[in-house]
Amino acid sequence: MSNSISNSTPAEHNPSNLRAEVDKLIAEGAFDLSARRLAELWRRDPASGTASFVTSRLEELREKTRDKLGNTLALTKFKLAILRSFTVEPIVPLLRAEAFAYGIDLEVHVGDFNTFVQDMLDSQSTLYRFAPNAVVLAVRADQAAPELWRDFADLAPEVAQQAAERVVRGYEQWIGAFRKHSQAALIIHSLERPSSPSLGVLDDQSEAGQSGLIRQINRELRRITAGFHGVYVLDYDALVARHGSEHWHDERKWLTARLPIAASHLLHMAREWMHFIVPLSGRTAKVLVVDLDNTLWGGVIGEDGMTGIKVGSEYPGAAYQALHRALLDLSRKGILLAVCSKNNLDDAMEALEKHPGMLLRPKHFAAVRINWTDKAQNLREIAQELNVGIDALAFLDDNPFEREQVRAALPEVTVIDLGKNPLEYASAVRNCAAFERLTLSSEDQQRTEIYAAQKQRAGAEQNFQSKEDFFRFLEQEAELEPVSNLTLARIAQLTQKTNQFNLTTRRYTEPQIAEMAKQPEWHIFSIRVRDRFGDHGLVGVAITHDEGEQCEVDTFLLSCRVIGRTVETALLAHLAESAAQRGRKRLVGWFLPTKKNAPARDFYPQHGFERQEANGTGSLWAMDLKSSTLRSPDWIKLKVATSLRHGN
């Protein structure tokens, strides 16, 4: 519920005062709080000068905390290389500041001007020595397709077509070479169409025109990238169009400094890159928790009643319906929705269930908290109910007081700022990079239904006296299968997003998993689980590596949905059995503790492993496969793919 609180900036939180406070906190050694204030400064004043201040203070924090930075500030380290045909240096501080606001410590390497081809083809180039997590290939159309851009009016149709085909072959060659030398993600700018084609309105009368051929190149780019794991297209043409071509470009800067983007749009370029960097770094939100009054509808249901709140197809209610559509789109990408509202339960539920203007209904929400309790506490309960970390939550509320309270109490939560105009609410959600996904699995598309079934399981469990009786009642079936083209994206996604039951928390991209699968000494297992309430989908991954007489568990993880249902025992039992079949005598594995994987801490000792060594990073455990009595629970019907039964 929204209170009437001014949205004006308190004096102590204006940019100049925040800068002074950041410096004071750093001097006092309050590094965590100084980082929070630094992020707040960026939210309030996302400008080039602020970006320089943020990046300089981030360097200072890194120096003062040194290797403790990751633990102290909970930042995810990420290395980005930018290959370019134009000046990008002024964008880099903006990009690093924006990344910091998402909890990412971004290291950026900028390739030399117009050397992108050499950098991609040469395995010894500075690009590959930098060993990036991701690479942006930002090439202007006038550099990638100079004949089509500058000389199109002089070209015969067949010559223009041949020029377009040469451009496509060039990209295909570059991408192929890159993938041979690196498993990093590759983000390729599409080519921008000219705002004033050479032949004027005649150009749009044929797909063989200047704009049509560039569209053809962009379609071919999407076809090419679809053939490679971890290669993505950034629709640069659409980005320019959204902001207006005439406003986006700065011709004087292009001619004098080879910087084609106007100063006012440099941040938009940085934020577009962030829409790829955030999901690649794993800093995404899994749940969006929304307020009701003046957020999902206009007005206060407890005061205005069903007939007084504003939500519908006409203004002003249409603004709220636009937000509903944005939330439904998130749900289709596998992001769970939840409600957290200070309200009378009956009033709010009546609006959700019966108001004709509501596109969102109770069935769309995986968890609901409608009460007068502190919202931070409600968010904790929602995270617990959905079995996700606090950092997996995003929070949407029109009330700046509630947003700041949540930020103070739960800094891990992604809090989305809303302005005073409800017409901007939908775009605020759509522009949040924490909701981006680069792949979409069947589990993502069915996530709301999967959590509804989870509620049924939790209710049924209350009727049983023993865990074993409940497990038998569930009639669990587990299917073990190797990695395939159909499961590769989901397996990589689980390594990137699973935090709680994850023994080593090693993150892998699709190309890395695909490369691993080619090596005969590496074995990649996935487990899919269903029971009487429904299909959990693909919920577990194990990766092992044979060396000599032992098999080492590199990765062992399970989705939070099946933790504690003994699926983990079934998976581990199969790892032991398959390793023994391949002639290994020992199964070993590290447990590497993090802030989030405490549920997996005792997994190895509970299953008969003995500790071999311990150091500052973790502990190594081992099991003698000859004397092992580890077996899959008999209440799980285990189906093993033929290729796995043969030890492949």
TAQUIUR-V818804 format. One record per helix or strand. SS is the DSSP state (@ for helix, = for strand). FROM is the first residue (numbers start at 1). LEN is the number of residues. Records with the same first field share a line. If there is no record, write none. Layout:
# TAQUIUR-V818804
SS->FROM-LEN, FROM-LEN
This chain:
# TAQUIUR-V818804
@->11-3, 15-14, 31-14, 48-26, 89-13, 116-6, 126-5, 141-4, 146-5, 152-3, 157-25, 200-6, 210-17, 236-8, 245-4, 251-7, 263-19, 301-8, 317-16, 345-10, 362-3, 375-12, 390-3, 400-10, 422-9, 433-3, 442-4, 447-15, 467-8, 488-10, 510-9, 560-3, 567-15, 598-3, 603-4, 642-4
=->76-9, 104-7, 134-5, 185-5, 231-4, 249-1, 261-1, 287-4, 293-1, 297-2, 310-1, 336-7, 365-7, 393-4, 414-3, 476-7, 501-2, 522-10, 534-14, 550-9, 586-6, 610-5, 619-6, 636-5
